[in-house]
Amino acid sequence: MYLRLVTPPTIEPVTLEEVKLHLRVDGTEEDSLISALITAARQKSEEYTKRAFITQTWELALNSASGKVYLPRPPVQTINEVTLDGEIVSTENYALIGQDAFYTKIPLNAVNPDGLVIRYISGYGNNATDAPQAIRQAILMLVAHLYEHRGNDAIEMPPTVKALLRPYRVMML
């Protein structure tokens, strides 16, 4: 089994201008640093919540599926394609249930290891403002924390950032 990011988001949930306003930074000298911190904060927040915030494409490979399989990195917008040992599976044989469940109407058992491949699009949307406001605020706060503590390798996510992200965490049993 593997999970692979096929297409990363093309934008971030917060803009450089929003972050600079939050940090009270004028000028453009630190724009590349701040942009890198925005990406790092989004990635760290997505990892913490196990969600995709902005539209991105993922690929999950399995050996088999029967019934319901929860897709990592919800919310899932659409399933692009399902292949079984390189052959496209008809859309009549599966469905997306809710925002995270792949449901197969027939058992899909691959001959090859990881031969069942589900490619899907996840995220709240294509615009920064499509992400929930609490997530956007958490990213602003995490960028500020990283900016203030740059160079410190042992930085923990602040408790207030975790508190804002906690309702969005995907819990695995």
Beta strands, then each sheet from edge to edge (+ up, - down):
strand 1: 2-7
strand 2: 56-62
strand 3: 64-70
strand 4: 76-84
strand 5: 87-88
strand 6: 94-97
strand 7: 101-109
strand 8: 116-122
sheet 1: 1+ 2- 8+ 4- 5+
sheet 2: 3+ 7- 6+
end
